[in-house]
Amino acid sequence: MISQLLGWLLGISDVESVDGVSFSLAAPWAADPTWLIVGCAAAVGFAIWYYTRIQSGLSTLPAAALAATRAIILTMLIVTLADPTVRLTANRLLQPVLYMVIDGTESMSIRDNFTPDQLAELSEAVGNDGTGSEAAPPALTRQQWVKAYLEREQDNLVEKLQAKHDVQLEYFVFDGESTSIARRLGGGTEKETVTPEVIASELTTNGKVTALGELVTDLGNQSSRRLGGVVMFSDFAHNSGMAPLGSSGPNEPTPLQRLGVPLYSIGIGAVSTRDLQVEIQPPLKMKKAERSTITVRVSQSGVQGESAQVTVTAHPMQGDAVVEGSQLQDIVVGTQTVTFDSSIQYLEFPFIPQQSGRFLISASVEVLPGEVSEENNQSSRAVNIVDDYIRLTFIENEPTWEWRFVKEVFHRDRLVGMEGFRTFLRSADPKVRQANEMFLPTLTPPRSEFFANDVIFLGDIPSEALNERFSRMLKQFVGQFGGGLVVVSGPNNGPSELIDTEIADMLPVKLDRSQSIRSAQPFEMQITPLGKQADLMQLGDGLGGDPLQPWQSLGKLPWYQPVLGVHSQANVLAQHPTDLCADGKTPQPLIATRRYGNGEVIYIGFNEMWRLRRIHGERYYRQFWSQIISRLALSHALGSQKRFVLAMDQPEYQVDDRALLSVEAYDENFDPLTLDDLPADGLQAQVFLGDTPGSQPQMVKLSETRPGRFEVRVPVFEAGRYTARVNDPITGSPSEVRFDVVGASAEQRNPARNLALQSTMATSTGGKSYELPTADQLVDDLKLEPVVEEISRSFPIWGTPLWFILVVTLLMAEWIARKRANLA
């Protein structure tokens, strides 16, 4: 109580305790106290002289009292001229802040099919009149339930919070296009007091994604130490970016841990919905005229025992040398009727493609009555169906076990075969190179042959074998033409041989010339959390069992090649269990990948992968290398097709987007085309909506962004499938690329509320999870304490209530005393 009174006298509110008070004089002339002492002495002398000489007729005691009062007043005035400053060290109590965060994404526009009992509970939660002029309760969207709850007249949550807790409420909504950022509601300032009605009127459902990790991070960036908790109304259908409980590294805190306050989650929407969801799982590689099997995964909730029809189609997205007036027709792969007797079922569709090119393989399941969302009833994935073979070149110094087994694998691979596999073996006899077409006579063939490769393996080759022209073309092959590079470390030379070449710039690891292989202690390779999620590391049929279990057959590795560190853009898929890089923190990488330009580089720190054959034979060994080839080659144009390639920056767009069409254009020798090599009207594209060209296609001209690359932004205003066609200026043949424009986002594809995430987010932070009918319990569960702030402040004492009270009191005392003494 005394500390609070002292704080108030010194001009600071909500002081809990005062730890120290000190005074000083700020005026320059008062630095030397002599003048201040002289001034105060003169004031005292004047007061005494005045009441002893001028004011006669007073007895000794009243004269002394009046003189003392006048002396103190004059002294305070002189001290005021010296600018007295007080420095106060104290603890102050601040009002805690509670964030009210509301989901504003498109999933909040879903109208759930609740049971009558659930509807009754929700109607009671928002009050009998809570829906106001809105639609009848069964037709309310999730956002409308939130609005009705906030606007409830009786027992309003906001009013009860403010009545029981001395708390400042701040309101936010997240409704971003590509991520979730907290947007402040109610005037945009934390100091304005807003009503629930104002907040409800500003809510939207325009957000395209739910990125809860980014949302929590942004809340932390906007918060101060006064933040005491977060209340979140959402369906918690996280579908983008980092998870709120995830982290970028093993020792990195999660977004919720960085926020550091309890989160109270209020779930909106049905947990169990009547819904079907389909996922297409085509094989990673398909070849024209050969049988493949397309797997479709169908998930259901609320439709047990019912049946639906599943259809798989192949839609051509891109083709080369399209004859003018021809049509790339959709292909019906097959149709099956499935009866739902479990939550997840798998269907298999045999497919023998009769066309080559880039195709969109799609699966759709018919919409059953009462489904809350139709967007997840279809799924698509782009694949390459090739008629040509994949061209793979393995560069090695001498035959190794890895070289022998890789050669055998791809000789029997239907997409590579005897024609696709070539090798440059430095130790090979020149006569063998001339007689056997599998062996390349040189590392630097003509550009037209070199850039026709799809994947290049670089083994344990010494630096003297790698000339400057090869390194330069390899860098261009990966970065510019989207080729794939696999660097396999060997025990004799190692990747340190690449340090002085341009190849080193592309690697996912940092090389060190002083590092030699480590073989002192055999070890078991450790797959990283990122590796466990990577398709590249998944072995098996994908229908059951642990896809990482086959890696145990690799056994203990006898050696590996250490490196200096990991590139900042690299993804490490496997690492050494104990050894660290030069920084003393990063585990030594064993398998790492890195995007470089248009292509990708994979680094393997040993050449003992053949050990996968020990238990299961060639099965998993073949699968691993095939998945590498599929990843590096089948996402790009193959062979000489890389010379003129049309591409979109993404396969699907929203209505009113501007789709980016790009063309990589080169001549027969893979030298980039420029405007000087094109006709007078430049490079033109026809863009039309529908499966066949319309009568009036949209004509757009592509602009040169660099030699060999042309781009144009195409506005799309209607949903549907679009085709873009560009003629190759070298051959005159048209090439096409297709893309989809949709009117709904990913928010509509998973309509069920994520109850597990909702509960985990709350409990992991010390908060609680509620349903809308039980959200009133938050008022009693909320534990908010005033925030104690340590302050140390200097301010002029003459501006404080203490100084004002002293001056006024002394003046009033002198005035009253003079009146009583009958002095004028």
Beta strands, then each sheet from edge to edge (+ up, - down):
strand 1: 15-25
strand 2: 84-94
strand 3: 97-103
strand 4: 168-174
strand 5: 182-184
strand 6: 227-234
strand 7: 263-267
strand 8: 275-281
strand 9: 286-287
strand 10: 292-301
strand 11: 307-319
strand 12: 331-339
strand 13: 344-351
strand 14: 357-365
strand 15: 378-386
strand 16: 392-396
strand 17: 421-425
strand 18: 455-458
strand 19: 484-488
strand 20: 509-510
strand 21: 523-524
strand 22: 526-527
strand 23: 556-557
strand 24: 565-566
strand 25: 570-580
strand 26: 587-596
strand 27: 599-604
strand 28: 644-648
strand 29: 652-654
strand 30: 658-665
strand 31: 683-689
strand 32: 698-706
strand 33: 709-715
strand 34: 720-727
strand 35: 734-742
strand 36: 769-771
strand 37: 787-796
sheet 1: 1+ 2- 37+
sheet 2: 5+ 4- 3- 6- 7- 36-
sheet 3: 8+ 10- 13+
sheet 4: 9+ 15+ 14- 11+ 12-
sheet 5: 9+ 15+ 14- 11+ 35- 29-
sheet 6: 9+ 15+ 14- 11+ 35- 34+ 31- 32+ 33- 30+ 28-
sheet 7: 17+ 16+ 18+ 19+ 27+ 26- 25+ 22-
sheet 8: 20+ 24-
sheet 9: 21+ 23-
end
